[in-house]
């Protein structure tokens, strides 16, 4: 299995997708009524598709997964460019911190980080922080799921085996996962020859569980990690 997509629910996927495509310098993949996709390829590292799928409901609660952008020494210039693209400043009570908190055009919060050594080879996306009830446990779960490695630099953090691209960070959750589906979630894809039922059993053995949402017949399967965060397992590419 490998990590393939970062998926965002969106009322207007074209507007939101074009914002993030410009923000990260992505390459457009699809532009359809139901969704928009752009590709972020880190040289020598991972490829991650940013997918924006149409939903009717606006954001209802604080997202458990968000994007941290890497700005380096040009943080102020990056923030100004994002504001022109349609972002707005956001006060979450963060106080006097070296990073800048913004909201994208649909109100999803994200951070623009100051220069940090661990993000030298990250590319435009520095990190994907995910709320976790037990960061070491969830780091082990997602390492098995994606093939990303637990880093020794930051506890509860994964990185692509190339040691390039964004960090996948597990941060102590401010509150237990509620019933609404995460506004942002990750997709992994099976490799050729991997057995979907065997993967489902292994997910359950590691503390995850399969979900059966009332969305009709799907060609992928939906799960929750041990902290309740939803993710999808896509079939192997043909």
N, C-alpha and C positions, 0 to 999 in steps of 0.2 A: 504494500500500500504506500501511497505517497500523498502529501498535501497538495491539493490542486487549486481550490477556490476559497476566496473570502467573499461571502455572500451577504448582501445588505438588502433588507426589505425596504421598499421605496414606493411612495405615492406617485412619483414622477421619475421613473428610472432613467429616462434620457437626460433630464436636467442634472440629476445627481451623478449619473455615470460620467457625463462630460466634465463635471466639476472635478471628480477624482482623477479622471484621465489626465486633465491638465495639471492637477496637483502633483501627481507622481510621474508624469511623463510617460504614460502608458500608450499601448498600441491598440486601437479599436479592433475588436474581434467581431461583435455582432451588435446590431441596432434594430430591434424588433419591437412590436407593440408591447409584448409582455416583459421585455427586459433589455438590458444593455450590458455588454461585457467589454472589458479592456484588459490587456495583458501587461504585467510588470515582470520584466526579465532582468535579473541581476547578473551582470557579466561574471562568468565563472561560478555562478551560484544558482539558486532556485528560480523557477518560473512560477509566478502566482497570478491567477486570473481573478480580477475584481469583478464580481457579478452583481447586478442590481435588478432585483425581481419585483414586479409590480404587485402591491398589496393595497387593499382598500383603506386600511386603518392607519392613521398616523402613529408616530412613536408614543408609547403609553407609559414607559418607565425607563429608569436609568439603564443604559445598556451595560451588559457584563463583559462585552468585548469591544475594544475600540482601537483606533490607529494612533500610533505616535510617529510623527514625521521627523526626519533628521534634517536639521537646518545648518548645523555646524556654526562657523563664525558669522554666517550671513543670516542669522535668525530674524533680525528686524526686516530685512528685504523679503525673506520668504513669507513672513506674516503679512506684509503689505500686499504682496502678490496674491495671496489667498483671499484677502479681504476684497480685492478687486474682482476676483473670480466668483464671489458670492458668499464667502464665509462671514461670520460675525464673531465678535469677542464674547466670551462666555464667563460669567462669574459663578463658580461652583463652591465658593468659599475657600479657594485654594490659597489665598493670602499672598505673601511675598515669596514667590518661587521663581527659579530661573527659567522655567518653561512657560509657554504661553498656551492658554486653553482657548480654543475656538469651537464654533459649531458649524457644521456644513449646511448647505441650503435647506436640509430637512430637519435640522436641529440636533443631529448626532454629534456629540462632543468628540473632539480629538485634540491632541497636543502637538505643539511644535517645540522640539527639544533644543536646548542649548548644545554646544559642542561637548561630546563625550567620547572618550577613547574607545569604549566598547562598540561604538557605532561607525567606526572608520570605514568598514567594509560592508555596511548595511545596505547602501543604496538609499533611495528616497524614503522608504519606510523603515524607521529605526526598530520598531517593536510592535507586537500585537499583544497587549495585556489582556488577560482573561481572568475573571473572578473565580476564585477557587476556595473551597472549604478546607482543603488540605494541599497546599502547593507541592510539597515533595511527592505525595501520592499521585497527584494529577500529572506532574511532570513525567513520572514513570509511565503512566497510562498513555499519554500523548507521544512519548518517545517510541513506545512500542507501536502505536497506531500509525505514526508518520515516518519513522526511521530517522527523525531528527535526534541530535545528541544532547544530553544534559551537559551544560557547560559548568566549568569549575569556577568561573568568574562571578556569577550571580546565582544564588540559590533559587531553585524552582524555575530555571530558565532553560529553554531548548534553542538549538540552532541547527540549520541545515548542515549535513556532513562536510560541505565545502568550507564551513565557518565563514560564510558570506551571507548577505541578505538579512532580513529582519530577525530579531529575537522573538520567540514565543514565550511570554512571561506569565507565570501563574502568581497572582497577587491575592492576598487574603480578602475574602469577600466582605463587603460592608454589611450585607444582609443575605439570608438564605434565598436561593432561587425561588421566585414566585411562579405562578401558573402561566403568565404570558410568555410566548416564545421569544427567545433572544432576537433582537432586531438585527444583529449581526451574528453569523455563524460560519464555521469552517466545513469544507467538504474534503474528504479523502477519496482517492480512486483506487480500486483493486488493480493489481497487476494480473497479466495473463496467467491462468492456472490457479489463482487463489479461489478457494471455495467460499462463496458468500455465507453459507450456513456455518461453516467452520469458523469464519471470522465472527459471526454473530455469537457463537458459543464462547469464543475467546474474549470478546468484549464483556460478556456477562461474567465470566470467570474473574475478570479484572475490575469488576465493580460498576461497569456500565449497564445500560439496559436498552432494549429496543422499544421504540415508540411506534404507535400505530395511529397517526393522525387521520382525521376523516377527510382526506383530500382526494379520495378516489384511488384508482390504480396508478402506482408510481413505478418507474423503472429503476429507482434507487431505494435505499432503506434508511430510515431515520432512527437515530439513537440519542441517548443522553450519556454524558460522561459521568464519573462518580459524583461530581458536584451538581449534576442536573443540567449542564450546558448542552444544548442540542448540537448535533452534527450529522452529516449525511455521508453514507458510504455509497459511492457511485460504482456501477459495473465497470469491468475492464474495457478499455477501448478496443474496438474491433479493427 
